[in-house]
């Protein structure tokens, strides 16, 4: 008789904990990218915020790519 071990649900973490952590990760990536863009913009003394826009949108793209990878791995 092959009995597969039952999963103990009381020891597994709830799904919402993973997504709360993922939200903080997204916030951190976007915040760090925006801060880096702002810092470079202050150092460059340009009137148009090229660095701020570039790093802001780049960090948003990276954050959503990480979100997509995380959701895809849950299937």
C-alpha positions in Angstrom: 0.0 0.0 0.0 1.6 3.2 -1.2 0.1 6.1 0.7 1.4 9.5 -0.2 2.1 11.8 2.7 -0.6 14.3 3.3 0.4 17.9 3.2 0.1 19.6 6.5 -1.8 22.8 5.7 -1.2 24.3 9.1 2.5 24.6 8.4 2.3 26.0 4.9 2.3 29.7 4.5 -0.9 31.4 3.2 -0.9 32.6 -0.4 -1.5 36.2 0.6 1.8 36.3 2.5 3.7 35.7 -0.7 1.8 38.5 -2.5 2.3 41.0 0.4 6.0 40.3 0.1 5.8 40.7 -3.7 4.2 44.1 -3.3 7.0 45.3 -1.1 9.5 44.0 -3.6 7.7 45.9 -6.4 7.7 49.1 -4.3 11.4 48.7 -3.5 12.4 48.2 -7.1 10.4 51.1 -8.4 11.5 53.3 -5.5 15.2 52.5 -6.0 15.0 53.1 -9.7 13.2 56.4 -9.3 15.6 57.6 -6.6 18.6 56.7 -8.8 17.1 58.6 -11.7 16.4 61.6 -9.4 20.0 61.5 -8.0 21.5 61.4 -11.5 19.2 64.2 -12.6 20.4 66.4 -9.7 24.1 65.6 -10.7 23.6 66.4 -14.4 22.0 69.9 -14.0 19.8 69.3 -17.1 16.5 71.1 -17.3 14.5 68.2 -18.8 14.3 65.2 -16.4 15.7 62.6 -18.8 17.4 60.5 -16.2 14.4 60.6 -13.9 12.0 59.5 -16.6 14.4 56.9 -18.0 15.1 55.1 -14.6 11.5 55.5 -13.4 10.1 53.7 -16.5 12.9 51.2 -16.6 12.3 50.3 -12.9 8.6 49.9 -13.6 9.3 47.6 -16.5 11.7 45.5 -14.3 9.2 45.3 -11.5 6.4 44.1 -13.7 8.7 41.6 -15.3 9.5 40.2 -11.9 5.8 40.1 -11.1 5.1 38.2 -14.3 7.8 35.7 -13.6 6.5 35.1 -10.1 2.9 34.6 -11.2 4.0 32.4 -14.0 5.9 30.1 -11.6 2.8 29.6 -9.5 1.0 27.7 -12.2 
